[in-house]
Amino acid sequence: RWAGSLSSDIDQLLLRQVAGQLDSQRVVLAPASTGFTPDVQVLLSITRLDSGASQPAVLDAQWRLIDRRGQVRDNRIVHLQEQHAGTTASQVQAQGVLLQRLAEQLSGALKPLANQPTVAEVPRKAAPAPAAKPAEQEKQPKIPMATPIRTDMEVFRF
């Protein structure tokens, strides 16, 4: 028997594990408060978490990481197994180990995305300057660029 909501309890466990792995308190469950914009949104689906007296504990999950701009940055399918002694207590412990391993993998995928620039800070490509007309190019003198040669003194070669 499980005392409480299994889904909610797994969410809370993963939240604490990921926050600990990332060493951050800025990890929240959806839906977040109004006006909150996450750096990364995790869409996690656990499709299997079970075990049997003679079968290993198994966890199947899939996650997608979506950045601030709404682009999918990572998509992964995870299959984890953990052996146990066969008792109910050892099965529960093995399932807990699987959830910890899932949190470790998820944290590893999140770390590179942790310090993204905000959408306003993302540099935009400058619009290309209009091409000069060929007649204007011919009017400009054709002087080669000066390049420094590094020695004991500064000498410029033309």
C-alpha positions in Angstrom: 0.0 0.0 0.0 1.1 3.5 -0.7 0.1 6.3 1.7 -0.3 9.3 -0.4 -0.3 10.2 -4.1 2.4 8.2 -5.9 2.6 10.7 -8.7 2.9 13.7 -6.4 5.4 12.0 -4.1 7.6 11.1 -7.2 7.4 14.7 -8.4 8.5 16.0 -5.0 11.3 13.4 -4.7 12.6 14.3 -8.2 12.3 18.0 -7.4 14.5 17.6 -4.3 17.0 15.4 -6.1 17.4 17.6 -9.1 17.6 20.8 -6.9 20.3 19.0 -4.9 22.2 17.9 -7.9 22.1 21.3 -9.5 22.8 23.0 -6.1 20.0 25.3 -6.8 16.8 26.3 -5.0 15.4 27.7 -8.2 13.7 24.4 -9.2 9.9 24.5 -9.2 7.1 22.2 -10.2 4.6 23.3 -12.9 2.4 25.2 -12.9 4.7 27.9 -11.6 3.5 31.3 -10.2 2.2 33.9 -12.7 5.0 35.9 -14.3 7.6 33.2 -13.8 9.6 32.3 -16.9 11.7 29.1 -16.5 15.2 28.8 -17.9 14.4 25.3 -18.9 11.1 23.4 -18.8 11.2 19.6 -18.3 8.5 17.5 -19.7 8.9 14.2 -18.0 6.8 11.1 -18.5 7.4 7.9 -16.4 5.8 5.1 -18.2 6.9 2.3 -16.0 8.1 1.9 -12.4 7.7 -1.6 -11.1 9.3 -4.7 -9.8 8.5 -8.2 -8.8 9.7 -10.7 -6.2 11.9 -12.4 -8.9 12.1 -9.5 -11.4 14.4 -6.5 -11.1 13.0 -3.0 -10.5 12.5 -1.3 -13.9 12.0 2.4 -14.7 11.1 3.6 -18.2 10.8 7.3 -18.8 11.1 10.0 -21.4 12.0 13.6 -21.0 12.1 16.7 -23.2 14.0 19.8 -22.2 12.6 23.0 -23.7 14.5 26.3 -23.4 13.2 29.8 -23.0 12.6 30.3 -26.6 10.4 27.1 -26.8 13.0 25.1 -28.6 13.5 21.4 -27.7 17.1 21.2 -26.5 17.2 17.5 -25.4 14.9 14.5 -25.9 15.8 11.3 -24.2 14.3 7.9 -23.5 15.6 6.2 -20.4 15.4 2.5 -19.4 16.9 1.7 -16.0 17.0 -1.6 -14.0 18.1 -2.4 -10.5 18.4 -5.8 -8.9 17.0 -6.4 -5.4 16.7 -9.2 -2.8 13.0 -10.0 -3.6 11.5 -8.6 -0.4 9.0 -5.8 -0.5 11.4 -3.5 1.3 14.3 -4.3 -1.1 11.9 -3.7 -4.1 10.9 -0.3 -2.8 14.6 0.6 -2.1 15.5 -0.5 -5.6 12.8 1.7 -7.1 14.1 4.6 -5.0 17.6 4.0 -6.4 16.1 4.1 -9.9 14.5 7.5 -9.2 17.8 8.8 -7.9 19.6 7.6 -11.0 16.9 9.3 -13.2 17.4 12.5 -11.3 21.2 12.3 -11.8 20.8 11.8 -15.5 18.2 14.6 -15.8 20.5 17.0 -13.8 23.4 16.2 -16.1 21.2 17.1 -19.1 20.0 20.3 -17.4 23.5 21.7 -16.3 24.5 22.9 -19.7 21.3 24.8 -20.1 21.4 26.5 -16.6 23.0 29.8 -17.6 21.3 30.6 -20.9 21.1 34.3 -21.7 17.6 35.7 -21.4 15.6 36.2 -24.6 16.3 39.9 -24.6 20.1 39.3 -24.2 20.4 36.9 -27.1 22.4 38.6 -29.7 20.7 39.0 -33.0 22.5 38.7 -36.3 23.2 42.1 -37.7 21.4 42.8 -41.0 23.9 42.6 -43.8 25.1 45.9 -45.1 23.8 46.7 -48.5 26.4 45.7 -51.1 28.3 48.6 -52.6 27.7 49.3 -56.2 30.6 48.1 -58.5 31.1 51.7 -59.7 31.6 52.9 -56.1 34.1 50.1 -55.5 36.2 51.2 -58.5 36.4 54.7 -57.2 37.8 53.6 -53.9 41.6 53.4 -53.8 43.0 49.9 -53.7 45.5 50.2 -50.8 46.3 46.9 -49.0 45.6 46.7 -45.3 48.6 47.2 -43.0 49.4 44.2 -40.9 51.8 44.3 -37.9 54.8 42.0 -37.8 55.7 41.1 -34.3 59.4 41.5 -33.5 61.4 43.6 -31.0 59.8 46.7 -32.7 56.6 47.4 -34.4 57.1 47.2 -38.1 54.2 47.6 -40.6 54.4 45.9 -44.0 52.5 47.6 -46.8 
